[in-house]
Amino acid sequence: MPRLLTVAAAQLGPIQKAEDRPAVVARMIALMRAAKARGADFIVYPELALTTFFPRWYYEDRAEAERWFERRMPGPQTQPLFDTARELGMAMSFGYAELTPEGRRFNTSILVDRSGAIVGKYRKVHLPGHAEHDPTRAHQHLEKRYFEPGDLGFPVWEFEGGLVGMAICNDRRWPETYRVMGLQGVEMVVLGYNTPTANGHSRAETLEDRMFHNRLSVQAGAYQNSTWVVAVAKAGIEDGHHLFGGTLIAGPDGKIVGELDHEEDGLLVHACDLDATRFGKETMFNFAAHRRVEHYGLITQRAGVGAPLGRR
Ligand code: CDV
């Protein structure tokens, strides 16, 4: 008997600055109902799913950005999402900007079970971009201004009959993200992203290049850790800025099992057999048998590149 977890990758089209939380939550609920009708038990939404991708906007006074943050989860405007999840018996994961009671700010994702209880929280570790306004860039990417790096590591939870972990956007490009979860036996990594088509610098990267790197990162993470990876975009043109789509699900052999080809609200539903992760975990990527941790010290000792270790 396969151990199936039917997941819906719920891509969101653009969310304009003027669009309020209730309007976005209504779109998310519509996707959730459609996902249920297609047999999904678990729905995954993108990074910062409730708002426009506000880190592209510079606020000299950081407090002005507070309108984009959630002080409570669920709060009055997100409660209907939790109520619908409970009504439908649907587990979910989504990203939002978290403002803690102590005034700390994180780019956060949560895992919510079918009863509507939050059972897991992840705070984005790899924050791209910069902290100050950069006039040389075609557009700003100010995650380092508005968020602290996550302080919760990369936990994996027993969830929906499997082992599930989370990552957020830029995290998907770093092999460490997946490996730390792989070492906890992860069977499904869920992640959301907001990735601009233009990189903000003058160096030309085509949309094709960016889509290639998206697939490459997700597929490599899946294969090298023998896990499902569900990667969900917020896509389209937000207030004149383009985010690419490409929502996809990769299997534990690294192959893509489905991918969306539009930039609107939409679903990619797949029945993932969690037992399909066993083959890779027991053969090529049997970590206990093959990893040589005595040679991996630099990975945690150095953040940046240092002197070469080779001796003549
Ligand atoms: N939201 C992100 O983390 N976006 C980055 C962009 C800025 C490169 C990404 O890795 O997709």
Boltz pocket constraint, residues with backbone or C-beta under 6 A from the ligand:
constraints:
  - pocket:
      binder: B
      contacts: [[A, 47], [A, 126], [A, 128], [A, 129], [A, 141], [A, 168], [A, 169], [A, 170], [A, 171], [A, 173], [A, 193], [A, 194], [A, 195], [A, 196]]
      max_distance: 6.0
